[in-house]
Amino acid sequence: SGNNYEGQAKAVDGDTLVLNNLYIRLNGIAAPELDEKGGTAAKSAMSQLLFDKNIRCSLSGQKSYQRHIGTCWIGKLDIAASMIADGKARDCPRYSLNRYRALETNNSKLLV
């Protein structure tokens, strides 16, 4: 169905994954780049989350740097929400409209 994709995914970094050869940037969160403090930890957390799971993504139709913007789940678990609650990413209010703000931890607030 049009903008919905399902399958196994791999972490690119803390806020981007690859599913069915599509690069998907999670909507509404920001994780550090790989060369920034916390960047490799964020990617590693994302990898563990995705490992051996069936991922479902719904794309918004927007793109950012060749990446599709979307929201992804493992079952009912919102992957972006999980990354923030885990202290590995921040809420990005410009895109999330504060959807994930309540999940931010002291750790996630330290990230740029």
C-alpha positions as CSV (number, residue, x, y, z in Angstrom):
1,S,0.0,0.0,0.0
2,G,1.5,3.3,-1.3
3,N,3.5,4.8,1.6
4,N,3.7,1.8,3.9
5,Y,6.7,-0.5,3.9
6,E,7.5,-3.6,5.9
7,G,10.5,-5.8,6.4
8,Q,13.9,-6.1,8.0
9,A,15.8,-2.8,8.4
10,K,19.4,-1.8,9.1
11,A,20.6,1.3,11.1
12,V,22.4,4.0,9.1
13,D,22.7,6.2,12.2
14,G,20.6,7.1,15.2
15,D,17.7,8.6,13.2
16,T,18.0,6.9,9.8
17,L,17.4,3.4,8.7
18,V,17.3,1.4,5.4
19,L,14.3,-0.7,4.7
20,N,13.8,-2.4,1.3
21,N,16.6,-0.2,-0.1
22,L,14.8,3.0,1.0
23,Y,16.7,5.4,3.3
24,I,14.2,6.5,5.9
25,R,14.8,9.4,8.2
26,L,12.6,9.1,11.3
27,N,10.2,12.0,11.5
28,G,10.4,14.3,14.6
29,I,13.7,13.1,16.2
30,A,17.3,14.2,15.9
31,A,20.2,11.9,16.9
32,P,23.9,13.1,16.9
33,E,25.8,12.5,13.6
34,L,28.2,9.6,13.7
35,D,31.2,12.0,14.2
36,E,29.5,13.8,17.1
37,K,29.4,12.8,20.7
38,G,26.9,10.1,21.2
39,G,26.6,9.4,17.5
40,T,28.0,5.9,17.5
41,A,26.1,5.0,20.7
42,A,22.9,6.2,18.9
43,K,23.6,4.0,15.9
44,S,24.4,1.0,18.0
45,A,21.1,1.5,20.0
46,M,19.2,1.7,16.7
47,S,20.9,-1.5,15.4
48,Q,20.0,-3.4,18.6
49,L,16.4,-2.2,18.3
50,L,16.1,-3.3,14.7
51,F,17.9,-6.6,15.0
52,D,15.9,-9.5,13.7
53,K,12.6,-7.5,13.9
54,N,9.9,-6.9,11.4
55,I,9.8,-3.1,10.9
56,R,6.8,-1.2,9.5
57,C,7.3,2.3,8.2
58,S,4.8,4.9,7.0
59,L,6.3,7.6,4.8
60,S,5.1,11.2,4.8
61,G,5.9,11.8,1.2
62,Q,8.5,14.4,2.1
63,K,12.3,14.0,1.6
64,S,15.4,15.2,3.3
65,Y,18.8,14.8,1.5
66,Q,17.5,11.9,-0.6
67,R,16.0,10.2,2.4
68,H,12.3,9.6,2.8
69,I,10.8,11.0,5.9
70,G,8.7,8.5,7.9
71,T,7.5,7.0,11.1
72,C,8.5,3.4,11.8
73,W,7.3,0.8,14.3
74,I,8.2,-2.6,15.7
75,G,4.8,-3.9,16.4
76,K,3.2,-1.0,18.4
77,L,6.5,0.5,19.4
78,D,7.3,3.8,17.8
79,I,11.1,3.5,17.0
80,A,11.7,7.3,17.3
81,A,9.9,7.4,20.7
82,S,12.0,4.5,21.9
83,M,15.3,6.2,20.8
84,I,14.4,9.3,22.7
85,A,13.2,7.4,25.8
86,D,16.5,5.5,25.7
87,G,18.4,8.9,25.8
88,K,19.9,8.4,22.4
89,A,18.1,11.1,20.4
90,R,16.2,14.3,20.9
91,D,12.7,15.4,20.1
92,C,12.9,17.7,17.1
93,P,9.9,20.0,17.7
94,R,10.0,21.6,14.3
95,Y,8.9,18.3,12.8
96,S,7.4,16.4,15.7
97,L,5.3,19.3,16.9
98,N,6.5,18.3,20.4
99,R,5.0,14.8,19.9
100,Y,8.0,13.2,21.7
101,R,8.9,16.0,24.1
102,A,7.6,14.2,27.2
103,L,9.9,11.3,26.5
104,E,13.1,13.2,26.6
105,T,15.5,12.1,29.4
106,N,18.3,14.0,31.0
107,N,20.6,12.1,28.7
108,S,18.7,13.0,25.5
109,K,18.6,16.7,26.6
110,L,22.4,16.7,26.7
111,L,22.6,15.8,23.0
112,V,22.9,18.6,20.4
